[in-house]
Structure formats: C-alpha cells, structure tokens
Amino acid sequence: MCIRYLGLVLLIWCPGELHAQSATQSCSAPTLDGGKFSPKRETYANGVYVTYSCDLGRKPAVEGWWARSTCQNGTWSPQPQCILEEACIPPEIPNAKYTESPTGWYEDGQKIRITCDEAYELKNRDATALCTNGSWSSVPVCERSVDACGEPPQVLHAIIVDQRNQELFAADTELQYECEDGYTAEGAGNDKTIVCIAGAWTEGPTCSKAPTPSTGPGGSTEGGAGGEHTASAGSGTQPAGGGSSLACGEPPQVPHAVIVDHRYQELFAADTELQYECEDGYTAEGAGNDKTIACIAGAWTKSPTCSRVTAGSSGMGPGGGDTTSAGSGTPPAGRGSSSSSGSNTTDTERRLTTIGICGTPPKIQDAEVVRTLRRSVKYQCNRYYKRLGPESVRCYSDGTWSELPTCEASFCVVNTLEYPDLKPAGVKYIADGEDVRLECVDKWLFDNYSDGHCNNRIIHLSRCCTKAQLFLKCNGFLTKAN
C-alpha cells in the first residue's frame, strides 16, 4: 500500500519530467540510396547526427561533397539523399522567392522563375535560372527598387501603428502615425499618414501638445493665442505673403519636352499636377512612362525622360531559322473588359484624394489589382503580358482616375503538332525572353530535345540534339510540316 501511494506522489510531483522523457524519440538507421554514412548503428538517440557521402556520379542534396543529418524526434533532418551530379540543389537568392521542388532538388535542364520581394526589383529584368550540369546559370539578382523608401521619419510623441519594423518599403506603401495621449496631429493637412512616392516619404505630421479649451467669458474653443480664431489646415487660405510649406517651386526642366496646358508660375499649390509632352521624334521613359508630375509635401514627384524614338524591329529571326509569331491560338489568359480613365480634362489643378471618391477601380484587360491603398491602386499584368504606362493609378477629387496602364501580349506560341520532329504535347506558351526545352520523337539511341527562345514574340527552335550537343553546339533549326 505504501509503495502504491509513493508512486502516485511521484506522478503528481514530476509530470513535466515524465512528459519530457516521452516527447523525444530515437531514429532508425537512415536509408541512403547511392551513398554511405557513419557511424553505423541500428538506432540513434535524439540529437545524434550521421555524416554521409555519395558514390561516384552522385552528390548530397545539400551544399558540399559530404553532408550531415541529425535525428530530431524520430526523423532525420535534413533527410539524407544522394542525387545525380548533373542535378542542382536549390539556389540561395536573397530577397526573392520561387517554386520549391517537392523532391528538394532540380533535374538537369530544369528552369525556375524568380519573383522579387516587395521593394526589390530584378536586375537587368532577368527572372529565370537554368540548371545546367549541376550548377545554376545566370542566377537572377533582386536589388533595391529605385522607387522604394528606407526607414520612415521619426515623429516626436508619435508611433507608427499596425506595421512591423522593416528597413525597406515598396513604392505606394502607406504608414499611419498615432500621437501620444495629450498630443494632436498638425501639419501635412492634419493627415497622420505618409506615403512612399518615387523613393521618398511624403511629409509626416507634427504631434503638438493639445491646447486646453477656455470656457471663461470671451474664451474660444478653437485654440490659439489670446482667444483669437485660427484658420485650420486645409482650408485653402494662407497668411498674406507667407506662402505654403507644402507648396512646390518651379517644376524640373525635362530635355526635349514642354509643359502643356499650364501658364508659367514660380509657386504651385500642394497636389498640383503638371503634364509634359515630348517633342516630335521623342517618347517618354522613366517613372512608369508617366508624363505627369505632382506636387506632394513640397516636392515634385519623379519626372519622365524623353528619349529619341528608335527604328522598330524587322521581325526577322537570327540565322534565318524558322519562326512562329505569337498570337496564334488561344491566349494564355482570358481577355477581360477594359476601362479608361473617367475624364479627359486638361485641368492640372485637380487634387488627389482617397479612392473612395472614385469608386471601384477600373477593369484593365489582362491585368488585376494587386494592392489597394488610400489614394491609389496598383495593377499587375497577367503572366505572358507586359505593362505599358504607370503601375499605380490615383484618384482625383472630381471622381476620375489618373492615366491607366495597358497590358500588351508578350509571349510566343508553339504548336507541337506542326513540327514532325517534336513529340505531340499540344500548344505551348513561352513568355518573352524565356527559354523552353521540348522533347523530340525517338529516332536515335539517346534522348533528344529542341531548345527554344522567345524573343520579341518570335520563337526560335533549334534542331533536335542530345543534351551534350545542346550544351556545346547544336546548329540548325526545326521546320514545320508542309
């Protein structure tokens, strides 16, 4: 009887220790195809690791010619695995993401497409990496976007709400300040929100000590010295001769461009918009191809660049090879309805406001809204289409939207049934600038493939060659059936 009670007391006193002992599990010896590991045992305690290497022609599915795996509660992590030397392990690309392989590695010739994180953009617009003989060729780089902003300005007696700490913010990001108890927001139109525009934050608020309302005879609840009434921010009136701290000076001069529909002046009110027009023979570039600048928080947004128009492409493929133009067959994405900005007015004094004034964002063919902010919406073209025009669209106080972007087809089409040397695989779509590897029919001892490249909506397909020939040199082009 005493022993029974003693066991019950120990169970009550030490439940945590008993649970900890039952939580850890040992591991059975790992299964390793094409390799060897050490030390060799039947079971391994939790936390014990093994070192393994692979046979000739294989390598570990992690960096290095040998690897280590640890027993973690009955499971080996990472799982010991030997892969072919021609295969690739996942690349490390900072500030980017891509589709992970379910096997943890990638076959020779396999391609991945990279998407940069917010506030970053692809360097040289190269978005793909190709696994070639065990290593990645032309790995993309995600660099800081020129329109991104650094840390937001610190405002005394205020904090930023609903936002985690980070060092970089994407264009059009909005942050909201909240003043401490006993303080109230002043400046920037009493707006406690700042916006990242063209790499700079708009002016933030000032949190000032809240005045104590006077209730005595002759007092005023409006605040201000001596009980006099003071004009509130945003009323549109300014002290005589004082100017506005949010106004902008002379707009930047753009070579080969003029400002249209606006008289010359030295000072412009906040939210004023000016539109440039390039001279004949020049076209607008930069700032999302937007030819409009706006006065925001005392500074002009980024202006366009007018560059000389170059001659168009002849459309002929290099080397005289067979080409297939894009657009035949069914496009990759459904064609939606489009809508243009609701106003053709040239009134450059229209003011920007919250998007609730304009209502539902316009529908743009082959595009979708990917971010909605207080004063703007951001569009992204569907895959196989490229954007022309501004990325973000803002709302004006008259209920109309600023200039809308368009999405232009940017892909090639290959109908494998039209090529007798290709295995029938239906219609393939390849984004402009991307490569594709297609299987050829079995005619030789080795597997053969045709490599294609989409350039300016024209596909160039090599003749069928082995992987080794494609890597070194594979002359000639595929031809269609008669």
VEXDREN-2710 file (C-alpha; in Angstrom, 1 decimal):
% VEXDREN-2710
k/r/px/py/pz
1/MET/0.0/0.0/0.0
2/CYS/2.8/2.4/0.9
3/ILE/4.6/1.7/-2.4
4/ARG/1.3/2.5/-4.3
5/TYR/0.9/5.8/-2.6
6/LEU/4.6/6.7/-3.2
7/GLY/4.2/6.1/-6.9
8/LEU/1.1/8.4/-7.0
9/VAL/3.0/11.1/-5.2
10/LEU/5.9/10.9/-7.7
11/LEU/3.5/11.1/-10.6
12/ILE/1.9/14.3/-9.2
13/TRP/5.2/15.9/-8.4
14/CYS/7.1/15.1/-11.7
15/PRO/4.6/15.3/-14.6
16/GLY/6.8/17.7/-16.6
17/GLU/9.8/15.4/-16.3
18/LEU/7.8/12.4/-17.4
19/HIS/6.3/14.3/-20.4
20/ALA/9.8/15.5/-21.5
21/GLN/11.1/11.9/-21.5
22/SER/8.2/10.7/-23.6
23/ALA/8.4/13.6/-26.1
24/THR/11.8/12.6/-27.6
25/GLN/12.1/9.6/-30.0
26/SER/15.1/7.8/-31.4
27/CYS/15.7/7.2/-35.1
28/SER/16.2/4.1/-37.0
29/ALA/19.2/3.9/-39.3
30/PRO/18.6/6.2/-42.4
31/THR/18.0/4.8/-45.8
32/LEU/20.6/6.1/-48.3
33/ASP/20.5/5.1/-52.0
34/GLY/23.8/5.6/-53.7
35/GLY/25.9/6.6/-50.7
36/LYS/27.3/5.6/-47.3
37/PHE/27.1/7.1/-43.8
38/SER/28.9/6.9/-40.5
39/PRO/28.6/5.9/-37.7
40/LYS/26.5/2.8/-38.5
41/ARG/24.0/1.7/-35.8
42/GLU/20.6/0.2/-35.6
43/THR/19.1/3.2/-33.7
44/TYR/20.3/6.7/-32.9
45/ALA/19.3/8.8/-29.9
46/ASN/17.5/12.1/-30.4
47/GLY/20.1/14.9/-31.3
48/VAL/22.7/12.4/-32.7
49/TYR/23.9/13.1/-36.2
50/VAL/25.4/11.0/-39.0
51/THR/27.8/12.1/-41.7
52/TYR/27.3/10.8/-45.2
53/SER/28.9/10.9/-48.7
54/CYS/27.7/9.7/-52.1
55/ASP/29.0/7.2/-54.7
56/LEU/30.8/8.3/-57.9
57/GLY/28.4/10.2/-60.2
58/ARG/26.3/11.3/-57.3
59/LYS/26.3/14.1/-54.7
60/PRO/24.4/15.1/-51.5
61/ALA/21.2/17.1/-52.0
62/VAL/22.8/19.9/-50.0
63/GLU/25.9/22.1/-50.5
64/GLY/29.3/20.2/-50.4
65/TRP/30.5/16.7/-51.3
66/TRP/29.7/15.4/-47.8
67/ALA/26.8/16.2/-45.5
68/ARG/25.3/15.8/-42.1
69/SER/21.8/14.8/-40.9
70/THR/20.5/15.0/-37.3
71/CYS/17.9/12.8/-35.6
72/GLN/15.1/15.1/-34.5
73/ASN/12.3/13.2/-32.6
74/GLY/12.3/10.2/-34.8
75/THR/13.0/11.9/-38.1
76/TRP/16.3/12.7/-39.9
77/SER/16.7/16.4/-40.8
78/PRO/17.6/17.1/-43.5
79/GLN/16.7/13.7/-45.0
80/PRO/19.9/12.0/-46.3
81/GLN/19.7/11.9/-50.1
82/CYS/22.2/11.3/-52.9
83/ILE/21.3/12.9/-56.3
84/LEU/22.9/12.8/-59.7
85/GLU/25.9/15.2/-60.2
86/GLU/24.0/16.8/-63.1
87/ALA/21.2/17.8/-60.8
88/CYS/21.0/21.1/-58.8
89/ILE/20.3/21.9/-55.2
90/PRO/18.0/24.9/-54.5
91/PRO/19.8/28.2/-55.1
92/GLU/20.1/30.9/-52.5
93/ILE/18.7/34.2/-53.9
94/PRO/18.3/37.0/-51.3
95/ASN/15.1/39.0/-51.3
96/ALA/13.4/36.5/-53.7
97/LYS/11.1/33.5/-53.8
98/TYR/10.5/30.8/-56.3
99/THR/8.5/27.5/-56.6
100/GLU/10.2/24.9/-54.4
101/SER/10.7/21.4/-55.8
102/PRO/8.9/18.6/-53.9
103/THR/12.0/16.4/-54.1
104/GLY/14.2/19.1/-52.7
105/TRP/16.4/19.3/-55.9
106/TYR/16.1/20.1/-59.6
107/GLU/16.9/18.0/-62.7
108/ASP/19.4/19.0/-65.3
109/GLY/17.8/21.4/-67.7
110/GLN/15.0/22.4/-65.3
111/LYS/14.3/26.1/-65.1
112/ILE/12.9/28.2/-62.2
113/ARG/11.3/31.6/-62.3
114/ILE/12.1/34.1/-59.6
115/THR/9.8/36.7/-58.1
116/CYS/11.4/39.5/-56.0
117/ASP/10.1/40.6/-52.7
118/GLU/8.3/43.9/-52.2
119/ALA/10.6/46.9/-52.5
120/TYR/13.0/44.9/-54.7
121/GLU/13.2/44.5/-58.5
122/LEU/15.0/42.2/-60.9
123/LYS/18.4/43.4/-62.1
124/ASN/18.5/43.5/-66.0
125/ARG/15.0/42.1/-66.0
126/ASP/16.4/38.5/-65.8
127/ALA/13.9/36.4/-64.0
128/THR/14.9/32.8/-64.7
129/ALA/17.7/30.4/-63.7
130/LEU/18.6/27.2/-65.6
131/CYS/20.1/24.1/-64.0
132/THR/23.0/23.1/-66.3
133/ASN/25.2/20.2/-65.4
134/GLY/24.9/20.5/-61.7
135/SER/25.0/24.3/-61.3
136/TRP/22.7/27.3/-61.9
137/SER/23.5/29.5/-64.9
138/SER/22.6/33.3/-64.9
139/VAL/21.1/33.3/-61.4
140/PRO/18.8/36.4/-61.2
141/VAL/19.6/39.2/-58.7
142/CYS/16.9/41.1/-56.7
143/GLU/18.2/44.6/-56.0
144/ARG/16.6/47.5/-54.2
145/SER/13.9/49.2/-56.3
146/VAL/14.7/52.8/-57.2
147/ASP/11.2/53.7/-56.0
148/ALA/11.5/52.1/-52.6
149/CYS/11.9/54.0/-49.4
150/GLY/14.1/53.5/-46.4
151/GLU/13.0/53.8/-42.7
152/PRO/10.1/56.3/-42.2
153/PRO/10.9/59.6/-40.4
154/GLN/10.6/59.6/-36.6
155/VAL/7.9/61.8/-35.3
156/LEU/8.2/63.1/-31.7
157/HIS/5.4/62.0/-29.4
158/ALA/4.1/59.5/-32.0
159/ILE/4.3/55.9/-33.0
160/ILE/3.6/54.0/-36.2
161/VAL/0.5/51.7/-35.9
162/ASP/-0.2/48.3/-37.4
163/GLN/3.2/47.9/-39.0
164/ARG/6.1/45.6/-38.2
165/ASN/9.7/47.0/-38.2
166/GLN/11.5/46.8/-41.5
167/GLU/14.3/48.6/-43.3
168/LEU/12.8/48.9/-46.8
169/PHE/9.3/49.8/-48.0
170/ALA/7.8/49.4/-51.5
171/ALA/6.5/52.3/-53.6
172/ASP/3.0/53.5/-52.6
173/THR/3.3/52.0/-49.1
174/GLU/1.3/54.0/-46.6
175/LEU/2.1/54.3/-42.9
176/GLN/0.0/55.9/-40.2
177/TYR/1.2/57.7/-37.1
178/GLU/-0.7/57.9/-33.8
179/CYS/0.0/60.7/-31.4
180/GLU/0.5/60.1/-27.7
181/ASP/-2.2/60.9/-25.2
182/GLY/-2.3/64.7/-24.7
183/TYR/-1.0/65.4/-28.2
184/THR/-2.7/66.1/-31.5
185/ALA/-1.5/66.0/-35.1
186/GLU/-0.7/69.2/-37.0
187/GLY/0.9/69.8/-40.4
188/ALA/0.6/67.9/-43.7
189/GLY/-3.1/68.8/-43.7
190/ASN/-3.6/67.2/-40.3
191/ASP/-3.0/63.9/-42.1
192/LYS/-1.3/61.3/-39.9
193/THR/-0.4/59.2/-42.9
194/ILE/2.8/59.2/-45.0
195/VAL/3.2/57.6/-48.4
196/CYS/6.3/56.3/-50.2
197/ILE/6.5/58.1/-53.6
198/ALA/9.4/57.9/-56.0
199/GLY/11.8/56.8/-53.3
200/ALA/10.9/59.4/-50.7
201/TRP/8.3/59.7/-47.9
202/THR/5.8/62.5/-48.0
203/GLU/5.8/64.9/-45.1
204/GLY/4.7/63.5/-41.8
205/PRO/2.5/65.1/-39.2
206/THR/3.7/67.1/-36.1
207/CYS/2.3/66.0/-32.7
208/SER/1.8/69.1/-30.6
209/LYS/0.6/69.5/-27.1
210/ALA/-3.2/69.7/-27.2
211/PRO/-4.5/73.1/-26.1
212/THR/-6.8/73.3/-23.1
213/PRO/-10.1/74.8/-24.2
214/SER/-11.1/78.1/-22.5
215/THR/-14.6/78.2/-21.0
216/GLY/-14.5/81.7/-19.4
217/PRO/-16.1/84.8/-20.8
218/GLY/-14.7/85.7/-24.2
219/GLY/-12.9/82.4/-24.5
220/SER/-12.7/80.3/-27.6
221/THR/-12.6/76.5/-28.1
222/GLU/-10.8/77.0/-31.4
223/GLY/-7.4/77.4/-29.6
224/GLY/-4.8/80.0/-30.4
225/ALA/-3.2/82.8/-28.5
226/GLY/-5.4/85.5/-26.9
227/GLY/-8.6/83.5/-27.8
228/GLU/-8.4/84.6/-31.4
229/HIS/-9.7/82.3/-34.1
230/THR/-7.1/80.5/-36.1
231/ALA/-7.6/79.0/-39.6
232/SER/-7.5/75.2/-39.7
233/ALA/-5.1/73.4/-42.0
234/GLY/-6.5/72.5/-45.4
235/SER/-8.9/75.5/-45.5
236/GLY/-7.2/76.7/-48.7
237/THR/-6.2/80.1/-47.2
238/GLN/-2.7/81.2/-46.4
239/PRO/-1.4/84.1/-44.4
240/ALA/-0.6/87.1/-46.6
241/GLY/2.8/86.8/-48.2
242/GLY/3.7/83.8/-46.2
243/GLY/3.4/81.1/-48.8
244/SER/2.8/77.4/-48.0
245/SER/5.3/75.0/-46.6
246/LEU/3.7/72.3/-48.7
247/ALA/3.9/74.2/-52.0
248/CYS/6.4/73.4/-54.7
249/GLY/8.7/75.7/-56.6
250/GLU/9.5/75.7/-60.3
251/PRO/9.0/72.3/-61.9
252/PRO/12.0/70.4/-63.2
253/GLN/13.1/71.1/-66.8
254/VAL/13.0/67.9/-69.0
255/PRO/15.1/68.0/-72.1
256/HIS/13.1/67.7/-75.3
257/ALA/9.8/68.3/-73.5
258/VAL/7.4/71.1/-72.6
259/ILE/4.7/71.5/-70.0
260/VAL/1.2/71.7/-71.6
261/ASP/-2.0/73.5/-70.7
262/HIS/-0.5/75.5/-67.8
263/ARG/0.8/79.0/-67.5
264/TYR/4.2/79.7/-66.1
265/GLN/4.4/80.5/-62.4
266/GLU/7.0/80.3/-59.6
267/LEU/5.0/78.6/-56.9
268/PHE/2.5/75.7/-57.1
269/ALA/0.0/74.6/-54.5
270/ALA/0.1/71.1/-53.0
271/ASP/-1.4/68.3/-55.1
272/THR/-0.9/70.3/-58.3
273/GLU/-0.2/68.1/-61.3
274/LEU/1.7/69.1/-64.4
275/GLN/1.9/67.2/-67.7
276/TYR/4.9/67.1/-70.0
277/GLU/4.7/66.4/-73.7
278/CYS/7.8/65.2/-75.6
279/GLU/8.9/66.9/-78.8
280/ASP/8.3/65.1/-82.1
281/GLY/10.7/62.2/-82.6
282/TYR/10.9/61.6/-78.8
283/THR/9.0/59.3/-76.4
284/ALA/8.6/59.3/-72.6
285/GLU/10.5/56.9/-70.4
286/GLY/11.1/56.6/-66.7
287/ALA/8.7/57.0/-63.8
288/GLY/6.5/54.2/-65.3
289/ASN/6.3/56.1/-68.6
290/ASP/4.1/58.6/-66.7
291/LYS/4.4/62.0/-68.2
292/THR/2.7/63.7/-65.2
293/ILE/4.3/65.0/-62.1
294/ALA/2.6/66.0/-58.8
295/CYS/3.4/68.4/-56.0
296/ILE/3.4/66.3/-52.9
297/ALA/4.6/67.6/-49.5
298/GLY/6.6/70.4/-51.0
299/ALA/8.4/68.3/-53.7
300/TRP/7.7/67.2/-57.2
301/THR/7.4/63.5/-58.0
302/LYS/9.8/61.9/-60.4
303/SER/9.7/63.4/-63.9
304/PRO/9.8/61.4/-67.2
305/THR/12.7/61.2/-69.6
306/CYS/12.1/61.9/-73.3
307/SER/14.3/59.7/-75.5
308/ARG/14.7/59.6/-79.2
309/VAL/12.4/57.1/-80.9
310/THR/14.4/54.2/-82.4
311/ALA/13.5/52.3/-85.5
312/GLY/11.3/49.2/-84.9
313/SER/12.5/45.6/-85.2
314/SER/12.4/44.0/-88.6
315/GLY/10.8/40.9/-87.1
316/MET/13.3/38.5/-88.8
317/GLY/14.8/35.8/-86.6
318/PRO/18.6/35.5/-86.4
319/GLY/20.3/32.8/-88.5
320/GLY/17.4/32.6/-91.0
321/GLY/15.7/29.9/-88.8
322/ASP/12.1/29.0/-88.7
323/THR/10.0/31.4/-86.7
324/THR/6.5/31.3/-85.2
325/SER/4.8/34.5/-84.2
326/ALA/2.8/34.9/-81.1
327/GLY/-0.9/35.4/-81.0
328/SER/-2.0/32.3/-82.9
329/GLY/-4.3/30.0/-81.0
330/THR/-5.9/30.8/-77.6
331/PRO/-4.0/33.3/-75.5
332/PRO/-2.7/32.1/-72.1
333/ALA/-5.2/34.2/-70.1
334/GLY/-8.8/35.2/-70.6
335/ARG/-9.4/38.6/-72.2
336/GLY/-11.3/40.8/-69.8
337/SER/-13.1/44.1/-70.4
338/SER/-11.1/47.3/-70.2
339/SER/-12.0/50.8/-68.9
340/SER/-10.2/54.1/-69.4
341/SER/-9.9/57.0/-67.0
342/GLY/-13.1/58.8/-66.5
343/SER/-12.1/62.2/-67.6
344/ASN/-10.3/63.9/-70.5
345/THR/-10.0/67.2/-68.8
346/THR/-6.7/69.1/-69.1
347/ASP/-7.3/70.8/-65.7
348/THR/-3.9/70.3/-64.0
349/GLU/-5.2/71.8/-60.7
350/ARG/-7.3/68.7/-59.9
351/ARG/-6.4/67.4/-56.4
352/LEU/-5.6/63.9/-55.4
353/THR/-7.9/62.3/-52.9
354/THR/-8.9/58.9/-51.3
355/ILE/-10.0/56.2/-53.8
356/GLY/-13.5/56.1/-52.2
357/ILE/-14.4/59.2/-54.2
358/CYS/-13.7/57.4/-57.5
359/GLY/-15.4/54.1/-56.5
360/THR/-14.5/50.7/-57.9
361/PRO/-11.1/50.7/-59.6
362/PRO/-11.3/50.5/-63.4
363/LYS/-11.0/47.0/-65.0
364/ILE/-8.0/46.7/-67.2
365/GLN/-7.7/44.0/-69.8
366/ASP/-5.3/41.2/-68.8
367/ALA/-4.5/42.8/-65.5
368/GLU/-5.6/42.7/-61.9
369/VAL/-5.3/45.0/-58.9
370/VAL/-2.6/43.7/-56.6
371/ARG/-2.5/46.4/-53.9
372/THR/-5.1/48.9/-52.7
373/LEU/-4.1/52.0/-50.7
374/ARG/-6.0/55.0/-49.5
375/ARG/-5.2/57.2/-52.6
376/SER/-4.1/54.7/-55.2
377/VAL/-4.4/51.2/-56.6
378/LYS/-1.6/49.2/-58.1
379/TYR/-2.0/47.0/-61.2
380/GLN/-0.1/43.9/-62.4
381/CYS/-0.4/42.4/-65.8
382/ASN/-1.1/38.7/-66.0
383/ARG/1.6/36.3/-66.9
384/TYR/2.6/36.5/-70.6
385/TYR/1.7/40.2/-70.7
386/LYS/3.8/43.3/-70.1
387/ARG/2.7/46.6/-68.7
388/LEU/2.7/49.9/-70.7
389/GLY/2.1/53.0/-68.7
390/PRO/2.0/53.8/-65.0
391/GLU/2.0/51.0/-62.4
392/SER/-0.2/52.9/-59.9
393/VAL/-3.4/54.8/-60.6
394/ARG/-4.6/57.6/-58.3
395/CYS/-8.0/59.1/-57.7
396/TYR/-8.8/62.8/-58.3
397/SER/-11.3/64.8/-56.2
398/ASP/-13.6/65.1/-59.3
399/GLY/-14.2/61.4/-59.2
400/THR/-11.9/60.4/-62.1
401/TRP/-8.8/58.3/-62.2
402/SER/-5.3/59.2/-63.4
403/GLU/-3.8/57.7/-66.6
404/LEU/-4.4/53.9/-66.8
405/PRO/-1.8/51.3/-67.9
406/THR/-2.4/48.8/-70.6
407/CYS/-1.2/45.2/-70.9
408/GLU/0.4/44.1/-74.1
409/ALA/0.9/40.5/-75.2
410/SER/4.4/39.3/-74.6
411/PHE/4.7/35.6/-75.4
412/CYS/5.3/33.1/-78.1
413/VAL/3.2/30.1/-79.2
414/VAL/4.5/26.7/-80.3
415/ASN/2.0/24.2/-81.6
416/THR/4.0/20.9/-81.3
417/LEU/1.6/19.2/-83.8
418/GLU/3.0/21.4/-86.5
419/TYR/6.6/20.0/-86.1
420/PRO/7.1/16.4/-87.1
421/ASP/10.3/16.2/-85.1
422/LEU/8.6/17.1/-81.8
423/LYS/6.6/14.8/-79.5
424/PRO/3.0/15.8/-79.6
425/ALA/2.4/17.9/-76.5
426/GLY/-0.3/20.4/-77.6
427/VAL/0.2/24.1/-77.6
428/LYS/3.0/25.7/-75.5
429/TYR/3.2/29.3/-74.4
430/ILE/6.5/30.9/-73.6
431/ALA/6.9/34.3/-72.1
432/ASP/9.0/36.8/-74.0
433/GLY/12.7/36.5/-73.1
434/GLU/12.3/33.0/-71.7
435/ASP/13.6/29.6/-72.9
436/VAL/11.9/26.3/-73.4
437/ARG/13.1/22.7/-73.9
438/LEU/10.8/20.4/-75.9
439/GLU/11.1/16.6/-76.3
440/CYS/11.8/15.2/-79.7
441/VAL/10.4/11.9/-81.1
442/ASP/12.6/8.8/-80.6
443/LYS/14.8/8.4/-83.6
444/TRP/18.2/7.9/-82.0
445/LEU/19.8/5.9/-79.2
446/PHE/19.9/9.0/-76.9
447/ASP/17.0/11.2/-75.9
448/ASN/16.9/14.3/-78.0
449/TYR/15.5/17.8/-77.3
450/SER/14.9/21.1/-79.1
451/ASP/15.8/24.3/-77.3
452/GLY/13.6/27.4/-78.0
453/HIS/13.9/31.0/-77.1
454/CYS/11.2/33.6/-77.3
455/ASN/12.4/37.0/-78.5
456/ASN/10.1/39.9/-79.2
457/ARG/7.2/37.5/-79.6
458/ILE/9.1/35.3/-82.1
459/ILE/10.2/31.8/-81.2
460/HIS/13.4/30.2/-82.5
461/LEU/13.6/26.4/-82.2
462/SER/16.9/24.5/-82.5
463/ARG/17.1/21.2/-84.3
464/CYS/16.8/18.1/-82.2
465/CYS/20.0/17.3/-80.4
466/THR/21.3/15.5/-77.3
467/LYS/21.8/17.4/-74.0
468/ALA/25.5/17.3/-74.6
469/GLN/25.1/18.7/-78.1
470/LEU/22.8/21.4/-76.9
471/PHE/25.3/22.4/-74.2
472/LEU/28.2/22.6/-76.6
473/LYS/26.8/23.4/-80.1
474/CYS/23.7/22.5/-81.9
475/ASN/23.4/24.1/-85.3
476/GLY/20.2/24.3/-87.4
477/PHE/16.5/25.0/-86.8
478/LEU/13.3/23.0/-86.7
479/THR/11.0/23.2/-89.7
480/LYS/7.2/22.8/-89.8
481/ALA/5.3/20.1/-91.6
482/ASN/4.3/21.0/-95.2
END
